[in-house]
Amino acid sequence: MAKHTVTIIQPARTTLHSDYTMEIKSDDAILGKLSISKGGVDWFPKHSKKPWALTWEEFAVLLDAYCRDRPSVKAFIKNLRKG
């Protein structure tokens, strides 16, 4: 099983519009960065300069869709792991 590491990068000082960023690693390989802000979440895949930006409402819909269609999502992930 892969070892996962999450590093939280806090803003230097608390300001109204500062984001929290998490660097996500699997077996010491960077998967991407997740930036959390008042307006939503941004996912920066590995080596990407542009994020997948979602509002909180869009993020909630994405998670709801994942939970409703979990068997097909699990099958998709399983196929990805096979290579």
N, C-alpha and C positions, 0 to 999 in steps of 0.2 A: 504494500500500500504506500502511496506517495506521502511524503512529509510536507505539510503545508505551513507556510510562514506568512503572517500578516503583520506588516510594520505600519504603524499609524504615524503620519507626519503632521504634526500640529503647526498651525500658524505661529510665527514668532511671538505675536501678541494677539490677544482677542480683539477683533474688530467686527463690526456689524456684517460685513460682506466677505469674510474670509472662509475658505473651504477647508474641510478636513480631507486629507488624501491618504489612502491606504495602498501600499504596494503589496501585491499578492504574488507569492512564489509557490511553486510546486517542485519539490526536490531541488531547491536552490535555483531553479530556472524561473525567470519572471514570466508570469501569465499576463499581467497588466496592472493598471492602477485604477482605483475607484475613488472618484472625488465626490464628496457629499457636501451639498450646500442647501441653503434655505429654499432655493428654486427647484432642486431635483438632484439627480445623480448623473455623473459622466463616467463612462467606462473607456479607458484608453487601452486597447489591446496592445500586446507586445510590439514594439517598434512602430507604433502609430503616433502621428502628430495630431490627428483629429479624433475627438471622442465620439462615442455613441451617446448623445445627450438625451436624457429622458426627464420629463417633469415627474413630480411625485405621482400624479394621476396616471401617466403612461407607465411608470414603473409598477404601480399597483395592478394595472391591466395585464402587464407582461407576466407578473407572478401568478395572478389568477388564472391566466391561460395555461401557464406551465402546470399548475396544480390540477386543473381540469383534464388536461391531456397528458398526464404524466406517463402512461404506458408508451405512447408513441415517442415522447421525448427521451425516455429511458432507452428505447430501441435505437433511436438516432445516436445517442451518446455511446451506446454499446458498439454500434457500427464504426463510429469514429475511433474508438479504442482499438478495434481490430486492424485499423490502418487502411 
